[in-house]
Structures are given as C-alpha cells and as structure tokens.
Amino acid sequence: MNKIFKIALIATIIIFGYSQFAVAQPQSQITLLAGGDVEWSRMWSESIFHQQIIEYNLDFKSKQEEARYPFQKIKPLLENADITFVNLETPLSDTAKRKGGFLTPTAFASGLKWAGIDIVSTANNHALDAGIAGLKDTLTSLSQVSLPAVGSGENLASARLPFIFEKNGIRLGFLAYTMCENSGNSSYVKQNRAGVMPTDLSLIKDDIQKLRSKVDYVVLSYHWGLTDSEKSPFWVRQLARKSIDAGADIILGHHPHYPQGIEIYKEKPIFYCLGNVIFGHNHQFWTDNFLAKLILTPNKIKNIEILPIAGENQDLAQPFLLKADRGQKLLKTVQNKTFALKTIMEIVGDIGFINPETAALPKNFFDDIVYDLMLPIPLLIILLALSTFGIILRFILSRLFRKKRRFARR
C-alpha cells in the first residue's frame, strides 16, 4: 500500500509540474522584417522620372566588396529577424545586354545573402531591364546562393509558385506581383513565356486560395502606384483591400520610392510603400525610409514596429538605423500619412508602433473620397496636363469649325 502511495505521489508531482511548465511557456512567435526597393547597378540616365540625380563617388577593389558595401551598417538589423524581405529592383547578369535603366553584376546575389536577406520579389518594372536573358540570369544567380525569389519565372506555372517559410511552428507564404513593367505587356509571364506576374485579380485570388490552407499567413508583395508619389491612388487601395478580402494577411508595397502611410484593414496591415532600402543613385527629393518589423504568433499579428532608416543624399548607398531628431522627423511623417488612412501609429522613442487589433479608426466611403481629393503630385500633374491639352484641343477645333462655317456661307 505504501509503495502504491509513493507511485501515486510521484505521478502527481510529475503531472502537476509538467502542467505548470506548459502554462509558463511563452507563445511561439517569429519576426518578419520587410523593406522596399533594393538596387545597386549605379547606372542612371536623366528622364522625366529621373531628375536631380545624386551620384556616389565609390571605388571598390573587388566584386565582393562592391556587393557587400551597401549593407555594412544595416546588416545586424537585417540578419536579426527570423525572415527578411525586400524588393530586388534590378536584373542580375554578367552577360545579358542592358536594355533598360538598371543591370547589376551577379555577385550582388551573394551580397544580399551575406546581409541577411532571406527572400526577394522579382516582380517589378525593372525586372526585364536586361531582357529575358537577364531575368533568367537573375533567377539562376539567386538560386546559386539559396536565396528564394517570388513573382517571376520561365513560365506562368513557375512564376506563380509561392515561397513557404516555417519557424517555431509558424508558416508564412509569399507571393509577388507587379502593376507595371517598363518593357510593356510582353514582359508579363505567359504559359510558355518567361516574365513577371501581373496584378490580375483573378490570378491573385486563385493563388491566395491555393496557398491559404498551407500557411498561417499569406504575404503579398505588390509593385504598384505612382513613381515619386507620397500617396496611394484609389486603384491601389482597392486592390489591397480586395486581396485581404480574398484571404491575404499582409500586403508589402513598393515602387513610388517614398515611404507612404500604413492602413489597417480588417486587422491586417497594408504597407502601401516601404520606400527605398538601398539604391544605386539618389535624388535630391527622395527622403529617409523605414523598415517594418512584424511580430507574428500562430494566430495573430502581435505588433508592428516602424524602424526609420537613412535614405537622403549619400546615405541611400549605405543606410543605417536613424535616431533622435532625424528619426523622429521620418516617424512623424509616416504617422501623419497613416492617420490620413484612418490608422493610428504611436511613437515611442525612436520606433513607431501599430497594434493591428486597435489601430483602425472608423471609416466610410466618404473618407476615401476626401483622401483622393488630396491628389498626389504626379497624378495632379498628369490631370493638369490632360486638362490643358483638352482646353487647347477644344480651342483649335472650335476655330477650325468657325472657318468651315464661313467658307460654307460664301
């Protein structure tokens, strides 16, 4: 009887101790760090979209030094996250002929990997700046350093493949699409043609549904909007919200080269534009930028941190984490842009914080109208140009019709 009592006592202690241990265990979580455009060709040409260019007077002893240089100051931040994402805004090739704005040596792929970047999007308007050959070399060079890419491929099936990442029992699925491509419609991927994924909502919805049951979070990368614009136009916001309605959890936007506001929609974050991370040249009007750090648990986005990084003048060639007045300036700018999207971002010290569960303010259809009336400068310029053209055309046609009427009367 005494022996049975001892066994029962030991079993009780083991069970109770295990239950206490299980309760005390913190919920598993992972960190996703997301940045905007990364480009390191150091090539440029003056155009309507590339004016007031700032060059970097840099000289390197080796390709490795050149590839690693831009990440030197930000590497600890990039590699500290469980998974780090950026948009690769340049083809990588040593043999393809440059046809567009950018072309970067394949050694840069190892620089990305060395810096702690874990996944890139290749769905953007510069992906085919070196043609199909350049795109294929890009994917090959990334594959050789075991750096996954989403959003492009040798055919439609391969371009639609997601990248699935898992750690601590949490699974993330990444997909990427672009709203524009500098080489035109022939750059978009087809059944038997290499290219980039378009922002075709029917394809996007289908891709989300196929991925949804396999992961805890569906992450979409969108290259969209207007270049050098500080606001997201209505068609971009509609695509983002429809994507979340279809099952997406996180939207990572880029292309305008400006840090834009963040919207929380149905407790899901939409980063309309993360700005730049690294670029091969700068402009006098480009600003500092930010990285978004998301803390993810198995069933919710616990918190979002906005980390300001340097991006003005020569700093875009080698960015670093911003502190004090300069960091505060960037955070307050993003805070105001975010509030315009009816989302609250708090600033504590040198970091911005967004709680997806509580940050969204009530909004309606009229809020979108008010937001759109405050037009982004590039769109305002286009509308003014079209209006001016219309007025001139109307004046010319009216004069011609008057002359015809005079001749008809004679």
Helices and strands as residue ranges (DSSP letters): H 2-24, E 30-38, E 53-54, H 63-68, G 69-71, H 75-80, E 83-88, H 107-115, E 119-121, H 131-144, E 149-150, E 152-153, H 156-159, E 163-167, E 170-178, G 185-187, E 195-196, H 201-212, E 217-223, H 234-245, E 250-254, E 262-265, E 268-271, E 276-278, E 282-283, E 289-296, E 301-309, G 313-317, H 324-339, E 346-348, E 351-354, H 365-373, H 377-409
